[in-house]
């Protein structure tokens, strides 16, 4: 019996495509979706941080750091214990009398002058 090409064309036709796709395509869709969710979490966190900083800048009445004691305004290296604390009294250097300030010999200008002064 003649088939008129109907049965042979049906057998060669591929099966209908699966709507889910292959396993590799499903994994790729899952990775893209998770990446999108992570990006949204980062954007929301960044926006929250920016808004919090803006609110703090608008309200300067709130202290952001602990105030230092008023009576102690010293050297930070001394406060940290890096260097010892020096006494606060002034060191007085007595003035020299005019006779001691003026010298008859000019200062040495080089090694030759220094040898001449020693002799």
N, C-alpha and C positions, 0 to 999 in steps of 0.2 A: 504494500500500500504506500502511496506517496504521502509524505509528511508535509510537504509544501514549505519546509524550512522553519516551521513553528517550534517543533520539539528541539531541534538542534540549536536554535538561538536561545532557548530558555536554559539549556544546560550550560552554555558558555557564559551566561550572565553572572557577574560576581555577586556575592551575598550583600544584602543591604548593609550600609556602614553602621557600626556601633556608635551610639551617641556619646558614650563615655570616652571613646578614643582608646589609645593604647595606654599601657601602664606608665610609660615614660611621659606621656602628655599629662596624665593625671598627677604625677609627681611634680611636674613643672607648674601646673596650675596651683597646686598646694603651696609650693615655694613662693610663687608670686603673691598669693593671698597672704601668707604669713609675713612677707616682706612689707606689704602694704599696711598691715596692722601695726607692725613695729614702727614704720615711718609715722603713722598717725599718733602713736603713743609718744614718740619723740617730739612731734610738733606741739601736742597738747602740753607736754612738760615744759617745753621752751616758752610757750605762751604764758603758762602759769608763773614761771620765774620772772618773765618780763613784767607782768602785771604786779607781782609782789614787790619788785624793785621800784616800780612807778608809785605804788601806794606809800612806800617808805620815804620816797623823795618828796611826796606831797605833805607828809606829816613830820616836820622836823622837830616837833615837841618830844617825841620819843627818843630817849638816849639809846644810841646803838652800841656804845662801849662804856665800860665802867670808868667813872671819873677818877682821876688821880687825887690822892690826898692833897689838900691845899697847902699844908705846912711843909711839905717835902717837894721841892723842885730842884733836884740835884742832877748830877752827872749820871746818865744812864749806864755808863760802864761801872761806876761805883755801885749803883743799885743792883746791877747784875753780879757783882762780886768779882769782876775781871781785874780791876785795878784797886789799890788801897785808897782809902779816903785820906786826902791831905788836909792839914789843919787850915782853918779859915782865916787865921791871923795873917796880917801882911808882913812880909819880910822887908825890913828897913835897911837900905844900903846907905852908909854914911857918905856924904859928899867929901871929895878930896879937897884939900886946900889948894889954892891957885898955884902955889909953888910946886906942888907935886904933879900938877896937871901939865905944866909946860916942861918940855924936855929940850935940852941943848942939842942933843944928838937926834938927827932925823931918823925915822925908821928905816930898817934895812930894805933895800929894793931887790936884792938878789943874793946869790951865794958869795959873790966877791965882796959886797958891802958887809955881809955878816962876818966874814973873815977879818975884815979891817976893824970892825968893832971889837972883836974878841982880842985883838992884839993890843 
